[in-house]
Structures are given as C-alpha cells and as structure tokens.
Amino acid sequence: MDGRSPATGTGRSAVTHGSDEQLQPSGEAPSRRNKPKRRSRHARNGFVILMNFGFSLALLAAVAGGLVFYWGKQTFDSAGPLQTEATYLVSRGAGLESVAAGLERAGIVSDAQVFEYGVRVASLEGLSGRGDTGIRAGEYAFAPGASMRDVMETLRSGNSIQHAVTIPEGWTVHQIYARLAADPVLVGDLPPMVAEGTLLPETYTFTRGMTRSAMVDRMKEAQSELVEQIWAGRQDDLPVKDIGEFVTLASIVEKETGIAAERPHVASVFVNRLREGMRLQSDPTIIYGVWGGAGKPSDEPIRQSHIAGATPYNTYVIRGLPPGPIANPGRASLEAVAHPLDTRDLYFVADGTGGHAFARTLNEHNANVRRYRDIERAAAAARAEADSPENPAVAQ
C-alpha cells in the first residue's frame, strides 16, 4: 500500500475542487439563481391597483352593511320601549316617515329610521301583499314592550280602536245633536239641523277623527235605507198616503210606549182611529207642539191650556196626523206601523206597571182610566207615608 487513493490512481485527494463548485449544478451561474424576480407589467398597472382597492372597499362595505342589517333586524324584532299600554292615531293620508317620527315621539318605537326602513324592507319582501307599506289610518293600541314588528303588524291590520255613540229610540234631532256635540272623540262642527225623523236611533261605532258632520250623514243614510225597506214591505191598507206620514205615525208610536212588544198594539189603535176619522189624542204631540225638539222640562206638567192649545202638532185639536214626525223612530216602531196588530181597539191608557190597558169602547176605556187613577192615588199615599216624619225609618 503506497497511500494513494484507489479511486483515482493519481495520488490526489478526491476533494481537490472547491466546495462551491461541487454544490453548483453544471453550467449555471450562481449569481442568476439568487437574483430577485421583477413584478410583471400587469401587476404594476394602475387600473389593476384601483380594482383591487375598489374590491377591498366593496368587501368592507358589504361586511359593514351586513352588520348594520343584522343590528337593525335585531332592533326591529326586539322588545320596544313602552312601559304601559299606549294608543296612536294614524291620520288619513299620513306618510310612513311622519308615522315613524310620531311613533318615536310617543315612545312607542325607539328609532324612527329603523322602523321606517324595517317597514319598507318588509314591504319589498311582499309581506303587505299590496305593494305598499300596508299601514292604514285609524287609532291603534299597543301593549307594553311591543316590538317594532308588532307595531307594524298592528298598523297593517286595520283593527283600529272602535268608539261608540248610542242614540236612544224616540230622541229628537235636538237631543241627538246635543249628544254628538258632547262626544269627546268626534271632531268638527255639527251641520245645520236636519229634519225631524230623518236620523236612525242606533249604536254607531267609529274611529277617532270622524267628524260630527259625517256622523249625521251616516245616520241620515241609515234611516233613509231602513224606512224605504220597511215602507216597501208594508201591508196594503194602511191609512197613510206617503212615506212621510208613515214615519210621522211611527214617531208617535215610538213616543207612546217604550215596550217593544206593545208597539204593534199601540199602532193598531192609531190606525183604527185614522180609519174612523177620530182624533189621535196623543199626549206626546202636545209636548212637541209646545216645547219642540228640546222636550218638556221635567218639572213642567201638561196643563189644560196645553191640551186645548191650537198648535199644528196637537192631535187633541187637529184631525189626522201632524205635519211631520215628533221624534226619530227606530226599527221596531216602523215595523209596528207597517204591520200593526189586527184589533178593533180605539183606546189605551197606562196600567200602572209600565205598560198599557187597551179598550174597544169608551166605557171600557173609562174603567181602565179609573183603575189607573186608583193605582196612582195608592202610590202617592205610599210615598207620602214613607216620607212622613212619623215614619220610624225617616225619624232615624
């Protein structure tokens, strides 16, 4: 062994070349491999930079919009600020913006803009089914804690608060106007006084904001329709020549009795008297002739001078019907005159129990009158005894 390398047979070490040369691939310069790459001409284009910037902004806007939408939806569906029940009136023709602002001022919703946008979004989704906001005029009630969605659905429902005014049967136009004038919910002035007998006594429901003039028109229309309907179905042989006399007779029946079951019987007495050419002799016609639609003062009796007074309405003086109604008759009295009971009675008088005693002849009638006066005297005596200082109950 001479110490030479068996691999080369030259006696030189196998690692005679430098280490850099051994690691570098053949034919490639080290300087080219380590040189940094230049950006492409497209990457340096200003339009591409602008597009990237715009995309970033759009992405940020979309994220922000999503967050705002999520917050708005949560606010729209969350419990509202109301602590106690409240009402709100949506005026006819009011726009969504003004309604939203009014609801915020009333403390019903917490944010007018969120409510407005929420309603518009719901409308775009087709929830209203009408292509609009769906909010309807009227007065609405809201429960404590109502969410904006609850408020929206309530305003869309059309189920507004209904107020009522009741007109009793037999009231005059004067009395009806006084009630309408005093109603705290109706608005506006009353129209000029309408003709007696042209308003239908009934309970009317309405929403806040209805005018008194519109209410009178409604009552007139209701009475006209009802009278024409009943007049068209009347029995053939009534002793009234037109619809005006029909209403006039019904108004007298209305004032004579407040018992519905008696009205056809009372009507039969007046119908029989008209057929016989007798005077009607109805006390309510005396009252209307003397005091008009304002009615008789409660402390004023009907005097003999009133009975003999020559007014156009006094049926103790005139024959036949007065020139017009003395009140506004209701359906029952109109029906009673259109279909009176088939009787031969010509008289009736109070029976002391709230009703009337009927008679064919004057003798029978006078007996009924005497009986009623006995009842009155007994009642007066009982009242006097009850009020006497000698009565132990009074003495106490």
C-alpha positions in Angstrom: 0.0 0.0 0.0 1.5 3.3 -1.0 -1.1 5.7 0.4 -2.6 6.6 -2.9 -6.2 6.7 -3.5 -7.5 3.7 -5.2 -10.3 5.6 -6.8 -8.1 8.0 -8.8 -4.9 6.3 -9.0 -3.2 9.7 -9.1 -2.3 10.2 -5.6 -4.5 13.4 -5.3 -7.4 13.6 -3.0 -11.0 13.2 -4.4 -11.9 16.6 -3.0 -9.5 18.7 -4.9 -12.2 21.1 -6.2 -13.7 23.8 -4.1 -16.9 23.1 -2.2 -18.9 25.8 -4.1 -18.1 24.3 -7.3 -19.2 20.9 -6.2 -22.7 22.1 -5.0 -23.4 24.3 -8.1 -25.1 22.5 -11.0 -23.1 22.3 -14.1 -23.3 25.2 -16.5 -25.5 27.6 -14.2 -24.1 30.7 -12.7 -24.8 31.2 -9.0 -25.5 34.9 -9.5 -28.6 34.3 -11.8 -30.3 31.9 -9.3 -30.2 34.3 -6.4 -31.3 37.4 -8.3 -34.9 38.7 -7.2 -37.7 38.5 -9.8 -39.2 41.7 -11.2 -43.0 42.4 -10.8 -45.0 41.8 -14.0 -46.0 44.8 -16.1 -49.7 43.9 -15.4 -49.2 43.9 -11.6 -47.8 47.4 -11.9 -50.8 48.6 -13.9 -52.8 51.4 -12.1 -56.1 50.1 -13.2 -55.5 46.7 -11.5 -54.4 48.6 -8.4 -57.6 50.6 -8.5 -59.7 47.5 -9.0 -58.1 45.8 -6.0 -58.7 48.8 -3.9 -62.4 49.0 -5.0 -62.9 45.3 -4.3 -61.5 45.8 -0.8 -63.8 48.7 -0.2 -66.8 46.8 -1.5 -65.9 43.9 0.7 -65.7 46.2 3.7 -68.9 47.9 2.8 -70.7 44.5 2.4 -69.4 43.4 5.8 -70.4 46.7 7.4 -73.8 46.6 5.7 -74.4 43.1 6.9 -73.6 44.1 10.4 -75.9 47.1 10.2 -78.7 45.0 8.7 -78.2 42.4 11.5 -78.3 45.1 14.1 -81.4 46.7 12.5 -83.2 43.4 12.3 -82.4 42.7 15.9 -83.7 46.1 16.9 -86.8 45.7 14.8 -87.7 42.4 16.4 -86.6 43.2 20.0 -89.0 44.4 22.8 -89.8 48.1 22.5 -89.6 50.9 25.0 -93.3 51.1 26.0 -93.8 50.6 29.8 -97.6 50.9 29.7 -100.3 50.5 27.1 -100.4 53.4 24.6 -102.5 54.5 21.7 -101.5 56.3 18.5 -103.7 57.8 15.8 -102.6 57.4 12.1 -104.2 60.3 10.2 -105.7 59.6 6.9 -103.1 60.3 4.2 -100.2 60.3 6.6 -96.9 59.0 5.1 -94.6 56.4 6.6 -91.9 58.9 7.5 -94.3 61.1 9.5 -95.9 58.0 11.2 -92.5 56.7 12.2 -91.5 60.0 13.6 -94.7 60.2 15.6 -94.3 56.8 17.0 -90.8 57.7 18.2 -92.1 60.9 19.8 -94.8 58.9 21.5 -92.2 56.4 22.9 -93.8 53.5 21.1 -90.7 52.8 19.0 -87.1 53.5 19.9 -85.8 54.7 16.5 -87.9 56.2 13.7 -85.4 55.4 11.0 -85.1 51.7 11.9 -88.9 51.4 12.0 -89.2 53.1 8.6 -86.6 51.0 6.9 -87.9 47.9 8.5 -91.4 48.5 7.2 -90.0 49.2 3.7 -88.0 46.1 3.7 -91.0 44.0 4.8 -93.0 45.6 2.0 -90.3 44.7 -0.6 -90.5 41.1 0.7 -94.2 41.1 -0.1 -95.4 40.8 3.4 -98.0 43.5 2.9 -99.4 41.8 -0.2 -100.3 45.2 -1.7 -97.1 46.7 -3.0 -97.2 49.5 -0.4 -96.4 49.8 3.3 -99.8 48.4 4.2 -100.3 50.9 7.1 -103.9 52.0 7.4 -105.4 55.1 9.0 -107.0 54.8 12.5 -106.3 54.8 16.2 -104.4 51.8 17.4 -103.5 50.4 20.9 -100.0 48.9 21.7 -99.1 46.6 24.6 -96.1 47.3 26.8 -92.9 46.1 25.2 -94.3 45.8 21.7 -91.5 45.3 19.2 -91.3 47.4 16.0 -92.6 44.4 14.1 -95.5 44.1 16.4 -96.2 47.8 15.9 -96.0 47.4 12.1 -98.4 44.4 12.1 -100.9 46.3 14.3 -100.8 49.3 11.9 -101.3 47.0 8.9 -104.1 45.0 10.5 -106.6 47.8 10.2 -108.1 46.7 13.6 -108.2 50.2 15.0 -109.9 51.2 18.2 -113.6 51.5 17.8 -115.5 54.2 19.8 -119.3 54.2 20.1 -122.2 56.6 20.4 -125.7 55.4 21.3 -128.8 57.3 20.2 -131.9 56.0 22.0 -135.1 55.4 20.1 -137.5 58.3 20.2 -135.0 61.0 20.6 -135.5 64.3 18.7 -132.9 65.7 16.4 -132.3 68.4 19.0 -131.4 65.7 21.6 -129.2 63.8 19.1 -127.3 66.9 18.2 -126.6 67.6 21.9 -125.1 64.2 22.3 -123.0 64.4 19.2 -121.7 67.8 20.3 -120.7 66.5 23.7 -118.9 63.4 22.4 -115.2 63.8 23.2 -114.0 61.7 20.3 -115.9 63.1 17.3 -114.4 66.2 15.8 -115.6 69.3 13.8 -118.8 71.3 13.9 -122.3 69.9 13.5 -124.2 70.7 10.3 -127.4 72.7 10.2 -130.3 70.9 12.0 -131.8 68.2 9.8 -135.5 67.4 9.6 -137.1 65.6 12.4 -137.4 61.8 11.9 -134.5 61.5 9.4 -131.9 60.1 11.8 -131.8 56.4 12.8 -131.6 55.7 16.5 -128.9 53.1 17.0 -125.4 52.5 18.4 -122.8 53.7 16.0 -119.1 52.6 16.1 -116.4 54.8 14.6 -112.7 55.6 14.8 -111.2 58.6 16.3 -111.1 61.6 13.9 -114.6 61.0 12.5 -116.4 64.3 12.0 -119.8 65.2 13.5 -121.0 66.1 10.1 -120.0 62.7 8.7 -121.8 61.0 11.6 -125.0 62.9 10.9 -124.7 61.9 7.2 -124.3 58.3 8.3 -127.4 58.4 10.5 -129.4 60.0 7.7 -128.4 57.4 5.2 -129.1 54.6 7.6 -132.6 55.9 8.4 -133.4 56.5 4.7 -132.4 53.0 3.7 -134.4 51.4 6.7 -137.5 53.5 6.1 -137.6 52.7 2.4 -137.1 49.0 3.0 -139.9 48.7 5.6 -142.2 51.0 3.6 -141.8 48.7 0.6 -142.9 45.7 2.6 -145.9 47.3 4.4 -149.4 45.9 4.4 -151.6 47.3 1.7 -154.5 49.0 3.6 -152.6 51.4 5.9 -154.4 54.8 6.3 -151.2 56.8 5.4 -150.8 58.3 2.0 -147.0 58.5 1.7 -143.7 57.7 3.3 -143.6 60.9 5.2 -146.9 60.2 7.0 -145.6 56.7 7.6 -142.6 58.0 9.6 -144.8 60.5 11.4 -147.1 57.9 12.7 -144.2 55.7 13.7 -142.7 58.6 15.7 -146.0 58.9 17.6 -146.0 55.2 18.4 -142.3 55.5 19.4 -143.1 58.2 22.0 -146.2 56.5 23.4 -144.5 53.3 24.6 -141.1 52.0 25.4 -142.2 48.4 25.4 -141.3 46.7 22.1 -144.0 44.0 22.4 -146.7 46.7 22.8 -145.8 48.8 19.7 -147.9 46.8 17.2 -150.9 47.0 19.5 -150.4 50.8 20.0 -150.0 51.2 16.3 -153.3 49.3 15.7 -155.2 51.8 17.9 -153.9 54.8 15.9 -154.5 53.0 12.6 -158.1 52.3 13.7 -158.6 55.9 14.8 -157.4 57.2 11.5 -159.7 54.9 9.6 -162.6 56.1 11.8 -161.7 59.7 11.3 -161.1 60.2 15.1 -158.5 62.5 16.6 -155.4 60.6 17.7 -155.3 62.4 21.1 -151.6 61.6 21.7 -150.0 63.5 24.6 -146.5 63.4 23.0 -147.9 65.5 20.1 -149.0 68.2 22.6 -145.5 68.3 24.1 -143.8 68.6 20.8 -146.2 71.3 19.7 -145.4 73.4 22.9 -141.8 72.7 23.6 -140.4 71.4 20.3 -137.4 69.1 20.0 -135.9 70.3 23.3 -138.7 68.4 25.1 -140.8 69.2 28.1 -139.0 70.3 31.3 -139.2 67.6 33.9 -140.8 69.9 36.4 -143.4 71.2 34.0 -146.8 69.4 33.8 -149.1 69.2 30.8 -151.8 71.8 31.6 -155.3 72.1 30.3 -154.2 75.1 28.3 -151.6 72.9 26.6 -154.3 70.3 25.7 -156.5 73.0 24.2 -153.7 74.9 22.6 -154.0 75.1 18.8 -150.6 74.0 17.6 -150.1 72.2 14.3 -148.9 69.1 16.2 -151.7 69.0 18.9 -153.7 65.9 17.9 -156.2 66.7 20.6 -157.1 69.7 18.3 -156.3 68.7 14.8 -157.7 65.7 12.9 -155.4 63.2 11.4 -151.6 63.3 11.6 -149.4 66.3 12.5 -147.4 67.9 9.7 -144.3 65.9 10.5 -142.6 63.5 12.9 -142.2 64.4 16.5 -139.1 62.2 17.1 -136.8 59.8 15.3 -138.5 56.3 15.3 -136.5 53.1 15.4 -136.9 49.9 13.5 -139.5 48.4 16.0 -141.9 51.3 15.7 -141.5 51.5 11.9 -142.2 47.7 11.7 -145.2 48.1 14.1 -146.8 50.8 11.8 -146.1 48.8 8.7 -147.7 45.7 10.2 -150.0 46.7 13.1 -151.8 44.2 15.2 -155.2 43.3 13.9 -157.5 44.7 16.6 -160.7 46.8 17.0 -159.2 48.8 19.9 -159.6 52.6 19.9 -158.2 53.5 23.3 -155.3 52.8 25.6 -154.1 54.2 29.0 -151.2 53.4 31.3 -151.9 50.4 33.5 -149.6 51.4 36.4 -147.0 48.7 35.6 -145.2 50.4 32.7 -147.5 49.1 30.1 -150.9 50.0 28.8 -154.5 48.8 29.1 -156.4 48.7 25.7 -160.1 49.0 25.1 -162.6 48.9 22.2 -165.2 51.2 23.7 -165.2 54.4 25.7 -166.9 52.8 28.7 -164.1 50.2 28.8 -161.5 52.9 28.5 -163.1 55.0 31.3 -163.0 52.0 33.5 -159.3 51.5 32.7 -158.7 55.2 33.4 -160.4 54.9 36.9 -158.3 51.8 37.7 -155.1 53.7 36.7 -156.1 56.7 38.9 -156.7 54.4 41.8 -153.2 52.9 41.3 -151.8 56.4 41.2 -153.5 57.5 44.4 -152.4 54.5 46.2 -148.8 55.0 45.1 -149.0 58.7 46.1 -150.3 57.7 49.6 -147.5 55.2 50.0 -144.9 57.8 49.1 -146.4 60.3 51.5 -146.3 57.7 54.3 -142.8 56.8 53.5 -141.7 60.5 53.7 -143.7 61.2 56.9 -141.7 62.3 59.9 -143.7 59.9 62.0 -142.3 57.0 59.9 -139.6 55.3 62.1 -137.3 54.9 59.1 -137.5 58.7 58.4 -137.1 59.5 62.1 -133.8 57.7 62.3 
